[in-house]
Structure formats: structure tokens, C-alpha cells
Amino acid sequence: MAAGDIRIGEGTRGKIIEELAHSPKTARDLSRTLGIQESAARGHLDRLEERGLVVPTFRREGVGRPRKRYLLTPQGQELFPRRYELLLDSVMEELLAREGEGFVSALFAEAAKRMAKQIAREIPPDAAPVDRAQALAAALNHLGFRCTVASSPTGELKIVRTNCVFRHNALTHSYLLCEVFDKHLTEELLGQVGLDLQDSITRGGMRCTHLIQLR
């Protein structure tokens, strides 16, 4: 079940997630902190547990029954913002300054080929180009893109992405990501094809559209 409706610090469940990020807590701890009934806190924790965001742990403190505390699962921790693009931008700038664009372009090309080889493991060797393109779209969707594939009567393929997980980095380094990386990723899977970026989010468009002319 998706957790996209939960915002850290917003709503009761978002506040519970934020509290558990500091330390494991019992339902009673949360009821006191958030000013809600303990039964209500338990209900929210049960729903969060069902969604795989929290997990109960038991710890004995003195005599009596162990206390039931909840802590965040790795999935729950992923609800917090991750700004990986800031690190990637810094690394790219440092590499460009030290080694130059040629070196960084080759690095991104090899990274694309490595990713393509991983995708190709799931594709039959004799798969048709459209099937290979579908496998590429599925792999990109798994990463968080919103990607579809369409074919035209003239034999061209069109890959449309309405979301880009590299958007921030592509805005600052569009050549490396929109041309070098995409080109080598696509050609590694589909062979030497004509790849035309017709529309791009980095150019102010609502989507990225690649027209692929099979050769």
C-alpha cells in the first residue's frame, strides 16, 4: 500500500512518523506528546504497521510485561526527504573541473551501459525492439519515472516520460543526462538507433519525448 498520502509532520500519522524518527515510542508516549487518546494512538500505529512503515519491539523494564515500543522500518524512513541530487551535482561539478567534459561524458556513457546490461538480463535475446523498449520503460518506471512506449505505423517508437527523477541534475547538466546517458542507455538495449529528443522537461516542456528511429 502506498504511503504517498503521509506527509512528515502533517496530520496525526505524519506527526507519529516524525516522533518515531527521534526514538522508539509506546502508544502512551505518543498520546501524551500529541495530545490524543492512547486508543487513538494505537489505532494509528496499527494502520502504519499494516503499511509496513513501523514495527513493534518489546523490551522488558523491571518486573512485569515487556513494554511495546514502535520504531520506523526502512520504508518508513524513506518518507523523509532525500536530496541526493545535491551530492550528485557537487560530484559532477568536481569531476568536470578536475577531469573535463570528455572524461565525465565517458563516465556517464559507461554508467548507462552498465545499467542497460542489468535491464537486458530480463529480456530474451531475440526480443523485438518494441519489447526491448517496453523493458526499458518498465525499468525506468521502477526508478520513479512515469514512462510509456508507443509505436507508429512507420515503425518508429516513441518513449514519453512525464516525470524525471533526475530533473534537478538535468536542469544543470542536461547534456550529460539528457543526451549522453539517455543515448547510450537506449542504444545499448535497442542497437544503433536514431534518437531524437523532441520535447524535454529541461527545456520547459511538460514531458520528455524521445523519437526512436529503428535502423
C-alpha positions as CSV (number, residue, x, y, z in Angstrom):
1,M,0.0,0.0,0.0
2,A,1.4,3.4,-1.0
3,A,2.4,5.9,1.7
4,G,2.2,8.9,-0.6
5,D,-0.7,10.4,1.5
6,I,1.5,10.7,4.6
7,R,3.4,14.0,5.0
8,I,6.1,14.2,7.7
9,G,4.9,16.4,10.5
10,E,1.4,16.8,8.9
11,G,-1.7,15.0,10.3
12,T,-1.6,12.6,13.2
13,R,0.2,9.8,11.3
14,G,2.8,12.2,9.8
15,K,3.5,13.5,13.3
16,I,3.8,10.0,14.7
17,I,6.4,9.2,12.0
18,E,8.3,12.3,12.9
19,E,8.2,11.4,16.6
20,L,9.5,7.8,15.9
21,A,12.4,9.2,13.9
22,H,13.8,10.5,17.2
23,S,13.4,7.3,19.1
24,P,11.1,4.3,19.5
25,K,8.0,5.1,21.5
26,T,4.9,3.4,23.0
27,A,1.4,4.3,22.2
28,R,1.2,6.0,25.6
29,D,4.3,8.1,24.8
30,L,2.7,9.3,21.6
31,S,-0.7,10.0,23.2
32,R,1.0,12.3,25.7
33,T,3.2,14.1,23.1
34,L,0.4,14.5,20.5
35,G,-2.4,15.1,22.9
36,I,-4.6,12.3,21.7
37,Q,-6.2,9.3,23.3
38,E,-4.0,6.3,23.8
39,S,-6.5,4.1,22.0
40,A,-6.3,6.5,19.0
41,A,-2.5,6.3,19.0
42,R,-2.7,2.5,19.0
43,G,-5.2,2.7,16.0
44,H,-2.8,4.9,14.0
45,L,0.1,2.6,14.9
46,D,-1.8,-0.4,13.7
47,R,-2.5,1.2,10.4
48,L,1.1,2.3,10.0
49,E,2.2,-1.2,10.8
50,E,-0.1,-2.7,8.2
51,R,1.5,-0.4,5.6
52,G,5.0,-1.6,6.6
53,L,6.1,1.8,8.0
54,V,6.5,0.9,11.7
55,V,7.2,-2.3,13.5
56,P,6.7,-3.1,17.2
57,T,9.5,-4.1,19.5
58,F,9.3,-5.4,23.0
59,R,11.7,-4.5,25.9
60,R,11.5,-5.7,29.5
61,E,11.9,-2.9,32.0
62,G,12.0,-4.3,35.5
63,V,9.2,-6.6,36.6
64,G,6.0,-7.1,34.7
65,R,5.2,-7.4,31.0
66,P,7.7,-6.1,28.4
67,R,6.8,-2.6,27.0
68,K,5.7,-2.4,23.4
69,R,7.5,0.3,21.5
70,Y,7.3,1.2,17.9
71,L,10.2,2.1,15.6
72,L,10.4,3.0,11.9
73,T,11.1,0.5,9.3
74,P,13.4,1.3,6.4
75,Q,10.3,2.0,4.3
76,G,9.1,4.5,7.0
77,Q,12.5,6.2,7.0
78,E,12.2,6.7,3.2
79,L,9.3,9.0,3.8
80,F,11.7,11.7,4.9
81,P,13.1,13.9,2.1
82,R,16.3,12.8,0.4
83,R,18.3,15.4,-1.5
84,Y,20.6,13.1,-3.4
85,E,20.7,15.5,-6.3
86,L,22.7,18.0,-4.2
87,L,25.5,15.5,-3.8
88,L,25.3,14.3,-7.4
89,D,25.5,17.9,-8.6
90,S,28.6,18.6,-6.4
91,V,30.3,15.4,-7.6
92,M,29.6,16.2,-11.3
93,E,30.9,19.8,-10.9
94,E,34.1,18.5,-9.2
95,L,34.7,15.9,-11.9
96,L,34.1,18.4,-14.7
97,A,36.5,20.8,-13.0
98,R,39.2,18.2,-12.5
99,E,38.9,15.9,-15.5
100,G,36.9,17.8,-18.1
101,E,33.8,17.2,-20.0
102,G,35.2,14.4,-22.2
103,F,36.1,12.3,-19.1
104,V,32.7,12.9,-17.4
105,S,30.8,12.1,-20.7
106,A,32.7,8.8,-21.0
107,L,31.9,8.0,-17.3
108,F,28.2,8.6,-17.9
109,A,28.2,6.6,-21.0
110,E,29.7,3.6,-19.2
111,A,27.2,4.1,-16.3
112,A,24.4,3.9,-18.9
113,K,25.8,0.7,-20.4
114,R,26.2,-0.9,-17.0
115,M,22.5,-0.1,-16.3
116,A,21.5,-1.4,-19.7
117,K,23.2,-4.7,-19.1
118,Q,21.2,-5.2,-15.9
119,I,18.0,-4.5,-17.7
120,A,19.0,-6.8,-20.6
121,R,19.2,-9.8,-18.2
122,E,15.4,-9.8,-18.1
123,I,14.9,-9.6,-21.9
124,P,15.1,-12.6,-24.2
125,P,18.0,-12.2,-26.7
126,D,15.6,-12.5,-29.7
127,A,13.1,-9.9,-28.3
128,A,11.6,-7.4,-30.8
129,P,12.7,-3.8,-30.5
130,V,9.3,-2.7,-29.1
131,D,9.6,-5.4,-26.4
132,R,13.1,-4.2,-25.5
133,A,11.8,-0.6,-25.4
134,Q,9.0,-1.8,-23.1
135,A,11.6,-3.4,-20.8
136,L,13.5,-0.1,-20.8
137,A,10.3,1.8,-19.8
138,A,9.5,-0.7,-17.1
139,A,13.0,-0.3,-15.6
140,L,12.7,3.5,-15.7
141,N,9.3,3.3,-14.0
142,H,10.7,1.2,-11.3
143,L,13.2,4.0,-10.6
144,G,10.3,6.5,-10.3
145,F,9.9,7.8,-13.9
146,R,6.4,7.9,-15.5
147,C,7.3,6.3,-18.8
148,T,5.2,4.9,-21.7
149,V,6.1,3.4,-25.1
150,A,4.1,3.8,-28.3
151,S,4.8,2.7,-31.9
152,S,3.8,4.4,-35.1
153,P,2.7,2.8,-38.5
154,T,6.1,3.9,-40.0
155,G,8.0,1.7,-37.5
156,E,9.2,4.5,-35.2
157,L,9.0,4.2,-31.4
158,K,8.1,7.0,-29.1
159,I,9.1,6.9,-25.4
160,V,7.4,9.5,-23.3
161,R,8.3,10.4,-19.7
162,T,6.1,12.6,-17.7
163,N,8.4,12.6,-14.7
164,C,12.1,12.6,-14.4
165,V,13.9,11.5,-11.2
166,F,17.0,13.4,-12.4
167,R,15.1,16.6,-13.0
168,H,17.2,18.8,-10.8
169,N,20.5,17.5,-12.2
170,A,19.2,17.5,-15.7
171,L,18.4,21.2,-15.4
172,T,22.0,22.0,-14.5
173,H,23.7,19.3,-16.7
174,S,21.2,18.5,-19.4
175,Y,23.9,17.4,-21.9
176,L,25.3,14.7,-19.6
177,L,21.9,13.3,-18.6
178,C,19.5,14.0,-21.5
179,E,21.9,13.2,-24.3
180,V,25.0,11.2,-23.2
181,F,23.3,9.0,-20.6
182,D,20.0,8.5,-22.4
183,K,21.6,7.9,-25.8
184,H,23.9,5.1,-24.5
185,L,21.2,3.6,-22.4
186,T,18.8,3.4,-25.3
187,E,21.4,2.2,-27.9
188,E,22.8,-0.5,-25.6
189,L,19.3,-2.0,-25.4
190,L,17.9,-1.3,-28.9
191,G,21.1,-1.2,-31.0
192,Q,22.2,1.8,-33.2
193,V,19.1,3.8,-33.5
194,G,18.2,7.4,-34.3
195,L,17.4,9.1,-31.1
196,D,15.6,12.4,-31.3
197,L,14.7,14.3,-28.1
198,Q,11.6,16.1,-29.4
199,D,10.4,17.6,-26.1
200,S,12.1,18.0,-22.8
201,I,11.3,19.0,-19.2
202,T,14.6,20.8,-19.1
203,R,13.5,23.0,-22.0
204,G,10.3,23.9,-20.2
205,G,8.2,21.1,-21.5
206,M,5.7,19.0,-19.6
207,R,7.4,15.8,-20.6
208,C,10.4,14.3,-22.3
209,T,9.7,12.7,-25.6
210,H,12.2,10.5,-27.4
211,L,11.5,9.5,-31.0
212,I,13.4,6.4,-31.9
213,Q,14.0,5.5,-35.5
214,L,15.0,1.9,-35.8
215,R,17.7,1.0,-38.2
